[in-house]
Amino acid sequence: MNATLLWPAVSSCAVFVGWRLLKGGSIPRRGLGVYLAGMSLVSGLMLGAGYSGGEMLLTAGPENVPASTSSNALPSSLDGKVLASAGQKLFLKNCAHCHGADARGDEGPDLHNLDWTDEQIATRIRNGKKGQMTAFAGKLSADEIKEVIVYLRSLK
């Protein structure tokens, strides 16, 4: 467990306790203990839910990623479903604001039934298109781009 994941709870506790001290002048000892216990519980729940101070951790950890994710082999149907699910989460986080949550297009084009090759799609995701689409080369790994492509291929 990474201690840096607790900063939202710790900073919230410090802010609220400090505000209470400034406004009320004091906090009863029992009240402070109850408050700190509550904040500890909340921080534990935040960690359990994958909260890291601003966004949910949507990608699977290395221990949960199927072995075929990093290979160039075609995924089995079960692996394909896992990859498509991971790709959908990445799409919703990074692409849906322009292409719509259903990928039918909004500011960006409809992504159903693409006639591009996987490499053409990967290149567009990595490099973007000047004035039209953000480049995701620094944000998405090659495996994450593959997951997004698997998701896009699953759209009907």
Backbone as numpy.savetxt, mean C-alpha at the origin, in Angstrom:
# Nx Ny Nz CAx CAy CAz Cx Cy Cz
9.70 -6.93 14.85 8.85 -5.75 14.85 9.74 -4.52 14.85
9.43 -3.60 14.02 10.22 -2.39 13.86 9.67 -1.30 14.77
10.50 -0.79 15.67 10.06 0.22 16.63 9.67 1.53 15.95
10.19 1.79 14.77 9.84 3.04 14.09 8.39 3.07 13.65
7.74 1.92 13.63 6.33 1.88 13.26 5.44 2.46 14.36
5.97 2.65 15.54 5.18 3.15 16.66 5.12 4.67 16.72
5.82 5.37 15.84 5.90 6.82 15.96 4.54 7.50 15.92
3.55 7.03 15.15 2.27 7.75 15.17 1.61 7.72 16.55
1.65 6.57 17.21 1.02 6.46 18.52 1.80 7.25 19.57
3.11 7.16 19.52 3.93 7.86 20.51 3.78 9.37 20.34
3.83 9.84 19.10 3.70 11.29 18.89 2.30 11.77 19.24
1.28 10.97 18.94 -0.09 11.34 19.32 -0.22 11.44 20.83
0.34 10.47 21.51 0.30 10.46 22.97 0.97 11.72 23.51
2.15 12.02 23.01 2.88 13.19 23.50 2.12 14.47 23.22
1.53 14.59 22.05 0.78 15.79 21.70 -0.44 15.94 22.60
-1.21 14.87 22.75 -2.44 14.96 23.54 -2.16 15.17 25.03
-1.15 14.48 25.55 -0.79 14.69 26.95 -0.28 16.11 27.15
0.57 16.58 26.23 1.07 17.95 26.34 -0.06 18.97 26.24
-0.99 18.76 25.35 -2.13 19.67 25.21 -2.97 19.67 26.47
-3.18 18.48 27.01 -3.98 18.38 28.24 -3.28 19.10 29.40
-1.97 18.95 29.49 -1.21 19.64 30.54 -1.30 21.15 30.38
-1.20 21.63 29.15 -1.29 23.06 28.91 -2.69 23.60 29.19
-3.71 22.87 28.81 -5.08 23.34 28.98 -5.56 23.20 30.43
-5.31 22.05 31.03 -5.87 21.78 32.35 -4.91 22.00 33.49
-3.66 22.05 33.22 -2.68 22.27 34.27 -2.11 20.99 34.85
-2.89 19.92 34.86 -2.37 18.66 35.41 -3.24 17.50 34.95
-2.68 16.32 35.07 -3.41 15.10 34.77 -3.25 14.20 35.99
-4.34 13.67 36.53 -4.21 12.76 37.66 -3.36 11.55 37.26
-2.59 11.03 38.20 -1.70 9.91 37.92 -2.44 8.72 37.33
-3.57 8.38 37.90 -4.37 7.26 37.40 -4.84 7.54 35.97
-5.27 8.76 35.70 -5.73 9.12 34.36 -4.63 9.00 33.33
-3.42 9.41 33.69 -2.29 9.30 32.78 -1.97 7.83 32.49
-2.01 7.01 33.52 -1.74 5.57 33.34 -2.77 4.92 32.42
-4.03 5.25 32.62 -5.10 4.71 31.76 -4.90 5.20 30.33
-4.58 6.47 30.19 -4.38 7.05 28.86 -3.21 6.36 28.15
-2.10 6.20 28.84 -0.93 5.56 28.23 -1.21 4.09 27.90
-1.97 3.40 28.75 -2.34 2.01 28.46 -3.21 1.96 27.21
-4.13 2.88 27.09 -4.99 2.94 25.90 -4.18 3.21 24.65
-3.24 4.14 24.74 -2.41 4.44 23.57 -1.53 3.24 23.20
-1.07 2.48 24.19 -0.29 1.28 23.90 -1.14 0.25 23.17
-2.39 0.10 23.61 -3.31 -0.82 22.95 -3.55 -0.38 21.50
-3.80 0.90 21.31 -4.04 1.43 19.96 -2.82 1.22 19.08
-1.63 1.48 19.61 -0.42 1.30 18.79 -0.24 -0.17 18.42
-0.56 -1.07 19.35 -0.49 -2.51 19.04 -1.47 -2.90 17.95
-2.67 -2.35 18.01 -3.67 -2.62 16.97 -3.24 -2.04 15.63
-2.61 -0.86 15.66 -2.12 -0.25 14.42 -1.06 -1.13 13.78
-0.16 -1.65 14.60 0.88 -2.54 14.07 0.27 -3.80 13.49
-0.71 -4.36 14.22 -1.37 -5.58 13.76 -2.08 -5.37 12.44
-2.60 -4.18 12.22 -3.31 -3.88 10.97 -2.36 -3.49 9.85
-1.08 -3.31 10.15 -0.11 -2.96 9.13 0.06 -1.48 8.94
-0.36 -0.69 9.89 -0.25 0.77 9.76 1.18 1.19 10.03
1.72 2.04 9.17 3.10 2.48 9.37 3.24 3.99 9.31
2.24 4.69 9.77 2.36 6.13 9.86 1.95 6.87 8.61
0.95 6.45 7.92 0.49 7.22 6.78 -0.19 6.39 5.72
0.15 5.13 5.63 -0.48 4.30 4.62 -0.50 2.86 5.09
-1.42 2.12 4.58 -1.47 0.70 4.91 -0.41 -0.01 4.08
0.19 -1.02 4.67 1.19 -1.80 3.95 0.44 -2.82 3.11
0.31 -2.54 1.84 -0.52 -3.36 0.98 0.21 -4.51 0.32
1.52 -4.43 0.21 2.24 -5.50 -0.44 2.57 -6.58 0.56
2.63 -7.79 0.08 2.95 -8.92 0.95 4.42 -8.88 1.31
4.73 -9.36 2.50 6.12 -9.47 2.91 6.78 -10.60 2.16
8.12 -10.66 2.19 8.82 -11.68 1.42 8.43 -13.09 1.83
8.04 -13.29 3.08 7.66 -14.62 3.52 6.31 -15.05 2.96
5.50 -14.12 2.45 4.18 -14.44 1.93 4.11 -14.44 0.42
5.19 -14.11 -0.26 5.19 -14.03 -1.71 5.49 -15.39 -2.29
4.68 -15.86 -3.21 4.94 -17.16 -3.81 6.28 -17.18 -4.53
6.91 -18.35 -4.56 8.23 -18.48 -5.17 8.22 -18.10 -6.64
7.10 -18.31 -7.33 7.05 -18.03 -8.76 7.01 -16.54 -9.06
6.81 -15.69 -8.06 6.72 -14.26 -8.30 8.01 -13.72 -8.90
9.14 -14.21 -8.42 10.40 -13.66 -8.89 10.94 -14.37 -10.13
10.32 -15.47 -10.54 10.80 -16.17 -11.72 10.05 -15.68 -12.95
10.53 -16.08 -14.10 9.88 -15.70 -15.35 8.89 -16.76 -15.81
8.71 -17.83 -15.01 7.79 -18.89 -15.38 6.36 -18.38 -15.33
5.51 -18.99 -16.16 4.11 -18.62 -16.14 3.50 -19.06 -14.82
2.69 -18.22 -14.18 2.13 -18.59 -12.90 1.03 -19.63 -13.05
0.92 -20.53 -12.06 -0.20 -21.46 -12.05 -1.45 -20.65 -11.77
-2.62 -21.27 -11.87 -3.86 -20.50 -11.67 -3.94 -19.96 -10.25
-3.49 -20.73 -9.24 -3.50 -20.24 -7.86 -2.52 -19.10 -7.70
-1.30 -19.28 -8.23 -0.31 -18.20 -8.17 -0.80 -16.99 -8.94
-1.46 -17.22 -10.07 -2.01 -16.13 -10.87 -3.03 -15.33 -10.09
-3.87 -16.01 -9.30 -4.87 -15.32 -8.48 -4.20 -14.51 -7.39
-3.14 -15.06 -6.79 -2.40 -14.34 -5.75 -1.73 -13.11 -6.35
-1.11 -13.29 -7.52 -0.44 -12.17 -8.18 -1.46 -11.11 -8.62
-2.60 -11.55 -9.15 -3.63 -10.60 -9.58 -4.18 -9.83 -8.39
-4.34 -10.50 -7.26 -4.83 -9.82 -6.05 -3.82 -8.78 -5.58
-2.55 -9.16 -5.56 -1.50 -8.21 -5.17 -1.44 -7.07 -6.18
-1.59 -7.39 -7.47 -1.59 -6.36 -8.50 -2.76 -5.41 -8.38
-3.92 -5.95 -8.00 -5.10 -5.09 -7.81 -4.86 -4.11 -6.68
-4.26 -4.57 -5.59 -3.97 -3.68 -4.47 -3.00 -2.57 -4.89
-1.97 -2.95 -5.64 -1.02 -1.95 -6.14 -1.71 -0.98 -7.09
-2.58 -1.52 -7.96 -3.32 -0.67 -8.90 -4.18 0.34 -8.15
-4.93 -0.13 -7.15 -5.80 0.77 -6.39 -5.00 1.85 -5.68
-3.82 1.50 -5.21 -2.99 2.45 -4.49 -2.31 3.46 -5.42
-1.91 3.02 -6.61 -1.08 3.86 -7.47 -1.73 4.35 -8.76
-2.73 3.65 -9.25 -3.24 3.91 -10.60 -4.70 4.36 -10.64
-5.48 3.94 -9.64 -6.93 4.14 -9.69 -7.33 5.61 -9.71
-6.51 6.49 -9.15 -6.89 7.90 -9.14 -6.97 8.47 -10.55
-6.30 7.87 -11.51 -6.40 8.33 -12.90 -7.22 7.37 -13.78
-7.06 6.07 -13.55 -7.71 5.08 -14.41 -9.04 4.59 -13.83
-9.42 5.06 -12.64 -10.65 4.62 -11.99 -10.43 3.32 -11.24
-11.20 3.13 -10.16 -11.06 1.93 -9.33 -11.36 0.66 -10.12
-12.22 0.77 -11.15 -12.56 -0.39 -11.98 -11.72 -0.45 -13.25
-10.75 0.45 -13.38 -9.83 0.53 -14.53 -10.56 0.83 -15.84
-11.74 1.39 -15.75 -12.51 1.74 -16.95 -12.16 3.13 -17.49
-11.27 3.81 -16.79 -10.83 5.11 -17.26 -11.51 6.24 -16.51
-10.77 7.28 -16.32 -11.26 8.52 -15.72 -10.45 9.61 -16.42
-9.38 10.04 -15.79 -8.44 10.93 -16.48 -7.58 10.12 -17.44
-7.25 8.90 -17.04 -6.46 8.00 -17.89 -7.38 7.09 -18.68
-6.83 6.35 -19.64 -7.65 5.49 -20.50 -8.15 4.22 -19.81
-9.17 3.60 -20.42 -9.70 2.31 -20.01 -8.59 1.27 -20.21
-8.37 0.41 -19.21 -7.29 -0.57 -19.29 -7.79 -1.99 -19.50
-9.07 -2.15 -19.81 -9.62 -3.47 -20.11 -9.23 -3.88 -21.52
-8.97 -5.16 -21.71 -8.68 -5.73 -23.04 -7.56 -4.99 -23.77
-6.47 -4.75 -23.05 -5.31 -4.09 -23.67 -4.73 -4.97 -24.76
-4.36 -4.37 -25.88 -3.73 -5.14 -26.95 -2.22 -4.93 -26.97
-1.66 -4.44 -25.88 -0.22 -4.25 -25.75 0.41 -5.54 -25.22
1.69 -5.72 -25.52 2.42 -6.83 -24.92 2.72 -6.50 -23.46
3.07 -7.52 -22.69 3.43 -7.30 -21.30 4.61 -6.34 -21.19
5.57 -6.47 -22.09 6.74 -5.60 -22.06 6.37 -4.16 -22.37
5.45 -3.95 -23.30 5.00 -2.59 -23.60 4.31 -1.96 -22.38
3.49 -2.76 -21.70 2.81 -2.27 -20.49 3.84 -1.95 -19.42
4.79 -2.87 -19.21 5.83 -2.67 -18.19 6.64 -1.40 -18.49
6.97 -1.19 -19.75 7.73 0.00 -20.14 6.94 1.26 -19.84
5.64 1.26 -20.16 4.81 2.44 -19.90 4.71 2.70 -18.39
4.55 1.64 -17.59 4.47 1.81 -16.13 5.80 2.38 -15.61
6.92 1.81 -16.07 8.23 2.27 -15.60 8.51 3.71 -16.02
8.28 4.03 -17.27 8.69 5.32 -17.82 7.59 6.37 -17.86
6.35 5.96 -17.76 5.24 6.90 -17.86 5.14 7.47 -19.26
4.43 8.59 -19.37 4.32 9.29 -20.65 4.27 10.77 -20.33
5.22 11.49 -20.86 5.39 12.91 -20.52 4.07 13.67 -20.65
3.72 14.34 -19.57 2.53 15.16 -19.53 1.23 14.38 -19.38
1.31 13.04 -19.38 0.09 12.25 -19.30 0.10 11.21 -18.20
1.26 10.61 -17.94 1.31 9.55 -16.94 2.63 9.61 -16.18
2.53 9.48 -14.87 3.69 9.47 -14.00 4.52 8.20 -14.24
5.83 8.32 -14.16 6.72 7.16 -14.22 6.79 6.52 -12.84
6.71 5.20 -12.81 6.72 4.48 -11.54 7.99 3.66 -11.35
9.03 3.91 -12.14 10.27 3.14 -12.04 10.86 3.18 -10.64
10.84 4.32 -9.99 11.41 4.42 -8.65 10.47 3.99 -7.54
9.20 3.82 -7.87 8.21 3.50 -6.84 7.84 2.03 -6.84
7.72 1.42 -8.01 7.33 0.02 -8.11 8.52 -0.83 -8.57
8.70 -1.96 -7.91 9.77 -2.89 -8.31 9.33 -3.64 -9.57
10.25 -4.37 -10.17 9.93 -5.16 -11.36 8.86 -6.20 -11.03
8.96 -6.83 -9.86 7.96 -7.82 -9.46 6.59 -7.17 -9.24
6.56 -5.98 -8.67 5.29 -5.29 -8.48 4.67 -4.90 -9.81
5.49 -4.50 -10.77 4.98 -4.17 -12.10 4.39 -5.43 -12.75
5.05 -6.59 -12.56 4.50 -7.85 -13.08 3.15 -8.15 -12.45
3.02 -7.89 -11.14 1.75 -8.13 -10.45 0.64 -7.24 -11.03
0.97 -5.98 -11.29 -0.02 -5.07 -11.89 -0.42 -5.57 -13.27
0.53 -6.05 -14.05 0.23 -6.57 -15.39 -0.67 -7.80 -15.30
-0.37 -8.70 -14.36 -1.23 -9.88 -14.17 -2.65 -9.43 -13.83
-2.77 -8.42 -12.97 -4.11 -7.89 -12.65 -4.78 -7.32 -13.89
-4.06 -6.51 -14.67 -4.64 -5.91 -15.87 -5.10 -6.98 -16.85
-4.35 -8.06 -16.97 -4.72 -9.17 -17.86 -5.97 -9.90 -17.36
-6.25 -9.79 -16.05 -7.43 -10.47 -15.49 -8.73 -9.68 -15.71
-8.60 -8.43 -16.15 -9.78 -7.59 -16.35 -10.56 -8.03 -17.58
-11.84 -8.12 -17.43 -12.70 -8.54 -18.56 -13.66 -7.45 -18.90
